[in-house]
């Protein structure tokens, strides 16, 4: 309903501008007709009528031209939002000339790569000298990423609404980070059922007698036995002790980023689904006490935890793009030394990477268990891959992975992993 309403509003606005242009053109043609007929039949009255129409049109064009000159803009936007959340953009307008202006409309120049829905139209305003006037519009971003844009188009008319004039102003660039929205998925990882976090199957209490790792913010489900009262008193915030969760408490996630591997259209692609699954898994695993890393995105292991670490992960994943020339296996080779012994490595692939097979055998010797989450192009309505690629869910490739000791899971955008 909102999409239909906004579409209708945009269409009405464009129709209004088009109608004003038609009226202005019609008056211009009428003025020219009167002038020609007046000359041909030597009729002063028609000549005066044509002259009056021409003068009216000229005055209207001048007023419309002045209505969009001498303006200054400032844009206010949030730093970050999640996919699907409302974004409100406030635009402050100043008039730098002492003019009585008719209403103008402000149109922001959003980047072409930004996919959004439910965009509203900014309210028409009449800027006054040295008096800031505010207008705003809203939309819902549908694809994660970091988007930068600048420039605002001012659209003005004369008092009669006969002539439409536009002017584009340069503005300070604005940057909006659209964070991925978690996409729930159920995956059985090795060692234990559920998330496979060794002794910490229940996750949050982590059991007495384990080595303490630090403190973090209290979340629902934590035992009061583990409240760290000294830190709580210092910070004025309820904090609990965090314990090592066992031999498989470190999990690394790697998302395929090679060019051509992002399959699908718009926001419904394999890469967007991978990113949604990655942040969901990261949050769930961290709640269960696991050390979660994205080694190909952040380099050296980050052992922080809690809300700040979750925010870091969202920022990292928001910037993931399928723009690399090196395959995923080469990325892993560069960071293999950073993978903790006895940890789990989760790979997310949409196209086959033969190098993963040999890499998995090497990692097994180090005690790293590899899990491959494979995304089927067919689920994203992709019937033909780039000629150099093979689908990751090809049975022959899956057999090769399993023969190398990789635990293969077929991932679905609907939340299951088989």
N, C-alpha and C positions, 0 to 999 in steps of 0.2 A: 504493500500500500504506500509506504514512504517513497519507494523508488518511483512508483507511478506518479505520485504527487509532485516530486521534484522534477521528473521528466516533463510533466505538464507545465510546471512553472517556468522551466527553461525555454520550452517551446513557445509559451505565451510571450516571454520577454523578447525572444528573437522575432516573433511575429509582429510585436509592437514596433520594434525598430524597423522592420521591413515595411510596415504600413506607413510609418512616418517618412521613410525614403520615397515611397511611391507618391505620397501626397505632395512632397516637395518637388518631385520631378514633374508631377501633373501641373502644379502651379507654374513652374518654369516654362513648360510647353505652352500653357495658356497665355503667359505673358509674351512669349515669342510670337504666338499666333496673332494676338491682338496687335502687336507692333507691325507685323507684316501686312495684315489686312488694313490697318490704319494708313500705311504708306501707299498701298495699292489703290484704295478708294478715297484717300485724302480725307480721313475722318479724324479730327482732333480728339474727340471723346474716347475713341478706342485707343488712340495713342497714349492719352493720359492714363487710361485704365491699365494698359500694358506697362507703362512706366511705374505706376503705383505698385503693381505686382512684383516687378523686378526689384524695386526698392525694398519691398517687404521681404522678399527672399534674401536680398543682400544683407539686410539688417538681421534676419534670422540666422544666416550663416555666420555673421560676425559674433552674435551672441553665443551661438553654439561653440564657435571656435574659442572664445574667451572663457567659456564655462569649464574647459578642461586644461586651461593654462594657469601657470603660477601656483601649482599645488605641491604639497610635500606629504609623503606617506611614511608611516611606520607600521611594521607588521609584528604582531605578537602571536607566537605559536608555542605549543608544548615541546619539550625536548624529546620525549619518547612516549609512545602509546603501543598497545598491543593490537594485533590484527583484529579488525571488527569493532574496535572501540571508537567512540565519537571523537573526532578532532575538531576543536573550535579555533578558528583563525580570526583574531581581532585585527582590524585595520583602523589606524588612527590617521585622520586626514586634516591637514592645515591648509588654509588659503594664505598665500604670501602677497596677495593683492587685495586692495579695498574694493572689492566688487560684490554686487548683489548677484549671486549665481542661482540659476534654476537648479533643480535636482539633477544629480549625476549618479551614475552607477559605477561601482568599482568591481573589476573582474581580475581575479588573481590568475597568474600564469603558472599553473601546476605542471610539474615535469611529466613528460609523456610516458615515462616508465612507471609512474605511480598509478596503480590500479585501485579504483575507489568506487563507492556506491553511495546513494542517498545524499548527493551533494545538494545543498541549499543555495539559494541566490541571496547575495548581500542586499540589505535594505538600501534603497536610494537615499542619498543625503544631500544637503545643501551646505557646503563648506563656508565658514565665515572667517574673516580676517583675525588671525592670532587667537582663534578659539578652536581647540581640538574637537573634532567630531568623530564619533566611533561608529563603525559598522562591522558586521561579522558574517561569516558563513561557516557551515559545518559539512563534514563528510566522514565516511567510514573507510579507512584504508583496508584493502583486501589482500595485500601481499607485503611480506616483511622486506626490510631493506633500509638503506640510509638514503634519503632523498634531499636534494638541495635545489632551491629555486630562488629567483629574484625577478623583479619586474612586475609592475602592476599597470593594467590598462584602465584608464578613466574614459567613460562613455557619457557624453553630455548632449543635451538638445537645447534648442531655444525655448522661450516661454510658450510659444504656440505649439511646440512639438513637431515642427515641420522638417527640421534639419538635424541629422545625427553626426557628431564629430567624436573622434577617438584620439587619444594620445597615450603612448606607453612611457612609463617612468621607470628609471632604474632605481632599485631599492637595495638596502642591505640584504645580503643573502641570508636565507633561513635554512636550517637543517632540521629535519624531522626523522627520528629513528623509529621505524615500525618494527616492534619486537614480535617474534613468532608467538602464536597461541599454542599452548600444549595440546597435542593430539593424543588422547589416551591409547595405549596399546598394551596388550598382555603378552609378555615374552617369558619363556622359561629359559633361564640361564643355567650354566653348569654348577656343580657342587651341591646346591640345595634347590629345593622347589621354589616356585615363585620367582624372586629376583636373584637367587643364587648368591647370597652374601654370607656364606659359611655359617658360623655360629649365630649370626645376627639375623635369623629368619624373621623374627618379629620386628626387627628394625630399631625402634626408638629407644628402648631401655638398655639394650646392649649388654645386660648382665653384669653382675658384680664380679670382681676379680680380674677383669680385663685391664690392659694398660690404658690409662687416661691419655687422650690426645689433645684436649683443650676444653674450652667452654664455648657455648653457643646460646642463641636465644631459645627460650622455652617455647615449645609448640604443643598443641593439643595431643595428648597421649603420652607425654613424657612423665616419668615417675618423679614424685616429689623427693624420693630418696636421693636423687642425683642433683638436686639443686646446689649450686656452688654459692653459698651464702655470702662469702667474702666479696666475690665479684659482683653479686647482686646488690650488696650494700653500696659498693663504690659507684656502680653505674646507675643505680636507681631503676634497674630493669631486671626482670626475672631471668637468670641464666642457669643453665644446667651443664654438668660435666659431660664431655663427649669421650667415648671409649673407642679404642681400636676394635674392629668387629671381627677379626679373624684372618685366616690366611688368604681369603679372596676378597679383601675389603677394598681393593683398588680396581676401578673400572675406567677404561679409556674408550672414548667414542670418536670415530673417524667417519666423516661424511664425504662421499665421492664428489669431487669438484672439477673433474676434467671437462673441457669444452665438449658440448654435444651430449652430455649425460643428463641434463635437465630435460626430462621428457614430459610433454603435456602442453596445455594451453593456459595462458593467463596465470591465475593463482592456483589452478588445479594441476600441479606438476609433481614429479617425483621428488625434486629437491625441496619444495615447500613441505611435502609430507614428511620427508626425512627430518627436516628441521623441527617440525612440530613434535615428532616422535622423540627426537634427541633431547629437547628441553624437558619433555614429560619424564623420560627415563632418568635424566640427570636429577630432577627434583625428587623422584621416588627413591632412587638409590641413595641420595644424600640423607634423606629422612631415615633410612635404614642404617646409616653410619658408614656408608662407603665413601672412599676418596674418589671423586669423579674428575676426570681430566679430559681435555680436548687437545691432545699433544700436537696435532698439526695446525692448530689455530693459535696456541698460546706458548709453545716452546716448553720451557722448564716447568716442572710440576708445580702447581699452585695448591698448597695444603690448607688454605683458608676454608672456612665453612660458614654456614648460616646464611642470612638474608643477603649479605653483601656478595657472597660467592654466587648465589643464585642470580643476582642482578648481573654479575660479570658474565655468567654463562649466556644469559639472554642477549647481552650486548654482542658477545662473540658470534653467536649463531645468527643474529640479525644481519651480520655483514657477509655471510657465506654466499658466494656466487660461483656458478660453474664456469670459471674463466681460466683455469690452469691448463697448461699444455702437458704437464707431467701426470702420469697415472697415479691412482691411489696407492699402489704398491710402492712406488718411488717415494711418496710422501712418508709412508710408514718406515721405509728404510732409513730416511733421514732422522727419524725420532726414535728408532728402535731401542737405542741405549737408554732412553728416558722411561721405558715401560717397566714398571716394577716386577720383579720376579714373583710368580704366583698370581699375577693379576689376570683380568679378563679384558680382552680387546674386542669391542663391538664395531663391526664394519657395516656401513650402509651403502649398498650398491644398486644401481639400475642397469648398468651395462657390465659385461664380463671384463675382468682384469686378470689375465693369465699370471701376472707376477704375484698375485696374492697366494697362489698355490705354493710356490717355492718359499715365499716369505712366511707362510703359516708353519711350514715344516721347521724353519729356522727358529721361529718363536716358541714352538713346542719344546725344543731343546732347552730353551731358557725358562720353561715353566709357565709361559703365557698361553692361556686358552683363547682361541680365536672363535668368535661368533659372527657369522655373516647374515645380515638381514637383507634379503633380496626383494626388490620392488619390480613388479611385472609391468612392462610398458603397456600391455593390453588393458590393464585396469585404468589407465589414463588415456584410453582411446588412441593409442599410438600403434599403428599397424606396420610402419616402416621405420627402421632405424638408419642413422647415417651408415654409409657402406662399410666404414672401418670398425663398426661395433657389432657385438652380439649381445642379445638380451641376457641379463644376469640370471634370469630364471630358466635359461635353457637347460634341459635335463643333463646334457653332457657336461656342461660347466659345473652344475651342482654335484655331479658324480666326482669330478676332479677335486672339488673343494672337500668333499667328504672323505676322499681317499687320503687327503693331506691332514686329516684330523680336525677339519673345520666343522663346527656345529652350524648347520644351515637352517635358517628360519625364513619362510616366505611371509613377508610383511604386507599388510593390507592397509589402505588409507581408512578403512572402516574399523580398525582397531585390533584385528586378530593377527597373530603370527603363528604359523603352523610349523 
